[in-house]
Amino acid sequence: MESTKLANRTLFVLAVVVTGAVAGAFVWALLFAMNLGISFVWNRLGSHFGMFFPLLACLTGGLVIGLFAKKFGPYPEDLNEVMGKVKRDGRYEYDKLGRMSMAALLPLFFGGSIGPEAGLTGAIAGICTWVGDRMKRFGADFQQLTSVGTMAALSAIFTAPLFGFAAPLYGDGKDDNGRETDAQTITLPKNSKIVVYFCAIAGALGAFLGLSALIGGGMSLPRYTDIHVGVTELIWLAPLALAGAAAGWLFGVFDGLFERLADRMGDRPVVKALIAGLVLAAFGILLPFTMFAGETQAEELNEVWTAMSALALIGTGFAKVLVTPLCIRFGWRGGHFFPVIFAGISIGYGMAALTGADPVFCLCACTAALVGAVMRQPLMAVLLLFLCFPVKGVVVMFACAALGAAIPLPKGLRKQAKASQEEQSAPAAQS
């Protein structure tokens, strides 16, 4: 009996490592396909047109995305929806993986101001459920592969292991009714659970970073390390945090307004996607950095921000927090984390140009406040932002993220924000 249990436990740990590696490899493959598609549309085709190519590309994208949604339905699901289903059901259905993956890529091909995390996470959750279904006869532990693989995928997407590691350990080991979890559902003790998630994340990051190094591709925001905190920076800390928090507050407002407007328009996916494409193109012509997810644009902004005006930089950041929820609610479905981080970086550079404070300090403060206001969870915001900013800035980041999260949303949006916050913590109940 003991030997059988040990064999199953060993098999489970191996399965976790493989599941993490599969998740990391799948994330890399979709991001590689995304980069190929973007390069084809915007470099090869775009080189034959002038400055108004965004209008042609985004309207074409709107038509393609709208027709795809009309035929197959609204895919991919929002990251919070994916997490909610993983929490509630312990699984994510995998019968529509092909259309989910294509729906995740289409808005990215055509310059959508969205991140890939929503579509990637749903696809990974489906794959891990498929694996778990075929291995559950070896023990109840294998039912956890969906949650394990989902967290590993998040770590690979953001190359932020602390964010992926902390999310599933954020709860208290009780179910939604406050009762202790049953041994048939969760059989691993807490110490072993930590090892399991560590193995999954190690497998995911190993596969993702290995493939990126060998073949290329991947997706990552720039890494800022040289932060200076002096008297000037401390004097400007509150205004910097308020600027980022204001952008985060506006993101919540725009998201609620566009959601309601989309609901009033009813089932008209083509019209809504075309409207989003038209607005995206208009902003893209005036402020080109408002397009795309933001990771490549952040690298470019690092090189050119000193040649841009503070007004253009701050305007780009605030335009980004308008365009991103418009895209998501009007059919260009995807995630918001990469665009929101880019918006904070752009506003931070604008504030650095205005104040003369250390640029990395300004980026750190503005971005943390903005992400904190959007996520409403300061600790998780800081863990996510370690992918960009140094550990030396942790106090600044946490203070600014806490300020952003403390600013209340309009009354009509508070219930929606609370539900979103609960869903973002959903994996905790699976751990």
N, C-alpha and C positions, 0 to 999 in steps of 0.2 A: 504493500500500500504506500509506504513512505517513498520507495524507489519510483513508483509510478507518479506520485505527486512531484518529486524532484525532477523527473524527466519532463513532466508537463510544464513545470515552472521554468526549466532551462529552455524548453522549446518556445515558451512564451517570450522570454527575454530576447532570444534570437529573432523571433517574429517581430518584436518591437523595433529592433535595430534595422531589420530589413524594411519594415513598414516606414520608418523614418527616412531611410535611404530612398525608397520608392517615392515618398512624398517630395523629398528634395529634388529628385531627378525629374519628377513631373512638373514641379514649379519651374525648374530650369528650362524644360522643353517648351512650355507654354510661353515663357518670357523670351526664349530664343525665337519662337515663331512670331511673337509680337514685334520684336526688333526687325525681323525680316520684312514683315508686312508694312511697318512704318517706313522703313528704308525704301521699299518699293514705291509706296504711294507718294511720299514727300520728297525723296531724293531723285528717283528715276523719272517718275511722272511729273513731279513738281518742277523739275528743272526746265521743262518745256513751256512753262507758263510764267506769268509775271507775279506781281505782288498780290493779285486778287485770286490766286490759286486756292487759298483757304475757303473762299466762297464756293467754288466748284467742288472741292473735296468734301467740305462739311455738308453741303446739300445732298451730294451723292451718298455720303455716309448716312445722313438722316433717312433718305429713301430706302437704302438697303436695310438699315437697322429696323425701321418701321415695318417693312414688308416681312422681315424675318420674325419680328414679334407677333405680327398678325397671323402668321402661319403656325408658329410653334409655341407662342405664349411668352410671358414676361420673364425671360431668363437673362443673366443669372440672378439668383436671389440675393438680397442684401446680406452682408456679413452677419448682421444681427439675427436675421431669419435663419440662416444656416446654423448659427450657434444655438439658437432657441430650439431647433429641431434635434440637434445632437444632444442637448440637455434633456429634452422631454422624452425622446424616443430611444436614445442611446444608439442611433443609427441615422443614416442619410441615404435616401433611395438613390440607386445608381442606374436606373433604366434609361435615363436621359443624359448620360455623360457627354455624348457627342454634341448635342445641341447646346448644353450648358457651356462647354468649352468654346464653341464657335461664337456664342452670344457674348462671352467674356472678351473675345479678341476683337470683334467687329468695331466697337466704339474706340478701342485703342488704335486700330489701324487708321482711323479717320481723324485722329487728333483730339479725341474726347478728353475733357479735363477731369479724368477719373483715374483711380488706381486699379490694379489688377487683382487686389486681394480678395474681393468678394467671389468672383468667378473661380479663382484658383482654390479657395478654401472649400467651396461647394464640391468641386470636382474631386479634391483630395478626400473629403469626408465620404463621398460615394465610393471611391476606390477602396478606402480602408474598411468600409462596411462590407463590401464584396469579399475582401480577404477574410474578415472576421466571420462572415456567414459560412465560409468554407472550412474554417478551422475551429469553430465553436465546439465541435465534438471532443476536442482535446481539453476542454475545461471552460468555466465561466469567465476566466481572465480574458479570453479572446474577445469577449463582448466589449472590452475597453479599447480595442484598436481604433475605433472611429474617433474617440476623443483624443487618444494619443497621437494619431496621424494628423488630426486637425491642428493641434498645438505645434507639432513638428513643422507643419506647412507654414504656419504663421512665423515661426522662427526663421525659416528659410526665406520667406518672402521679404521680411524686414531685416534679415541678417542681424537680428537682435535676440539672442538666446534668452536673456533675462525676461523679456516680454513674454515669449512663448513658455518659459519655465514657470513664471509666476501665475499666469492666468488660470491654469487648472488647479493650482494649489491655493486659490484665493478664498475658498469656502471653508466650512467647518465640519465637513463629513456627514452632513444631514441631508435628507431629501427635502422636497418642497413643502412638506407638512411638518418639518422640524423633527422628524423621527430619525433615529440612528439608522444608517443604511444596513441592509440585510446582507449576510455573508454570501448568499447566492448571487448577489448583484456585484458586490465589490469584495474580492477575496484577498487583495494585497494589503498588508499593513502599511502604515504611513511611510516608514523608512524605505520599504521596497518600492512604494509608489514614486518617491523622489528619484530613486535609481532608474525606474522605468522611464520617466519623462526625460531624465538626463540622457539615457541611451537613445531614445527616439530623436531628441533634438540633435545629439551628436551625429547620428546617422543622416539626418536631413541636411545639416550644415555641411557635413563631409561630402555628401553627394553633390549638393548644390555648388559649393565652392570649388570642388574638384573638377566638375564639368565646366564651370566658368573659366577656370585656369587653363584647362586643356583645350577647350574649343572656343571659348569666348561667350559673350551674351551675359545673361544675368541682369540684375537691376539693383542699384544701390545709390543712396544719396551720398553726397560728399561728406567727408569726415573732417570736422574742425577740432583742432587740438590746442592752438596757441591762444588761450583766453587770458585777458588781463583784467583784473578787478582793482580799481583805484578809486580815489575820491570822486573823480568825474563820473565814473560808472555808477557809483552808489547814489550820487545826486540824481541821476537820470533813471534809476531803477524803476521807480513808481510810474513815471510817464511811459516808459517802454512797455511795462507790463499792462498798463491801461490801453495802450494802442493795440497790443496783441489781443487782449481780452475783448476789446470792442469789435475786432474782426471776427473773433469766435462767436460773440453774441449775435452778430449779423448773420453768420453762417446758420445759426439755429433759426433765426427769423426767416431768412430766405428759404430754408429747407421746409419750414412749416407752410409758408405762403405758396411755394411751388407745388407742394403736395396737395394742398386744397384746390389749387387751380387745375392741376392735372385730374383730380377726382371730378371736378365740375365739367371738364371737357369730355368725360366718359371714355368709352372704348374706341379711341381714335389713335392707335399707335403710330400710324404713318404721319398724320398731321402734327402730333406732338414731337415726334423725332425730327421732323423738318424744321419746326420752330426752334428747337434746341440747336440744330445745326446752323440755322441762320444767325442766331444770337452768338453762338460760339465763333462763327466766321467773322462777324463784325468786330468782336473783341480781339480776335486773333490778328486781324489786319491792323488795328490800332495799337494793340499791346500784345505782340507775338508770344510773350512768355506765359500768357494766360492759357495757352493750349497745352495738351498732353498731360501726363501724370505729374511731371515735375522733377523727376530725378535727373534726367539729362539737362533740363533747363536750369537746375540749380548749379550744375557744373559750369554751364555757360555763363550764368549770372556771376559766378565767382570771378570770372575773367573780365567782365565788361561793366560791373556795377559802378566803378569809379567814373566811367564816361557817361553815365545816365544821371538824370536829375532826380532829386529826392522825391519830387511829385510823381514822376513816372514809376519809380520803384514802389512807393506806397500805393499808388493807384493800381499797379499790377497785382499787388497782394490782395487788395480789397475787391478787385474785379474777379480774382480767382475764387474768393469765397461766395461770390454771386453765381458764377458760371458753373461751378462744380455741382451744387444742389440742383440747379436747373437741368443739367445733363442727366443726373441720376433720376430725378422725378419725371422727366419727359422722355424716358426710354433709353437713353444712353447709360445703361446700368453698369455700375461698378462700385469701387470703394472710394473713400474720401481721405484716407490717411496721407497718402503721398501728396495730393494737391494741397491739403491743409498745411502740411509741413513746409511745402514750397512757399505758400502764401506767407507764412511766418518769416521765412528766410528773406523774402523780398521786402516785406515791411521792415524787418530788422536792418537790412542794408540802407533803406530809405531813412530810417531814424539815425543810423550811424552818420549818414551824409549831413543830416540836419544838426546833430548834437556834437559831433567830433569825438564821441565816446568810442571805446574799443569795438570794432565791428563784430567780432565773435561774441562778445558780451551782449551786444544789441540783438544779434540773431538768437542767442540762447534765451534771453528774456522774452522777446516778442513771440518766438515760436512756442515756448512752453506755455505762455499765457493763452495763446490761441488754441493749442491742442487741449489744454486743460479745460477751456470753455466749451469745446466741442465734445470731449469725452466725458466730462463731469466726474472724472476719477483722477485726481492729481498724481497718485502713486503710479498708476498704470501709464499715465502720460509721460512721466519721467523715465520709466523703464523703457518705453518705446523710443524716447529721444536720445537714449544712450547710443543709438545707431549713428547719430550725427555729432553729438556734443561730448566734451570730455567729462570725466568724473569730477574734476575740479569745479565744474559748474553746477553740481547737484543741488547745492543750497539755493542758488539763484533759480534754477529750474523748478524746484519744488515750491518755492515761495510764489513764483509767478503762475505756475499751474494751479496752485490753490486759490490764488486771487481770481484767475479766469473761471474756475469752477464755482466760485462763490457768488459771482454776479448772476442774479436770477434772470431767467428767461421770461418773456411775456406770459401772463397767466394761462393763456390758451395753449401754450406749448409745453408747460411744465409737466403735465401728465405724460405726454409723448416722450419727453426727455427722460423721465423716470423709467418708463418702460424700456427705452433704449439702453439705459445704464444697467438695468437688471439683466437684459439679454447679453450685454457685453461681458457680464460676469457669469454667464450661463455655464461655461465649462466647469466651473468650480463644483457644481453639484454632481458632475460625473466622476470627480476624482476620489 
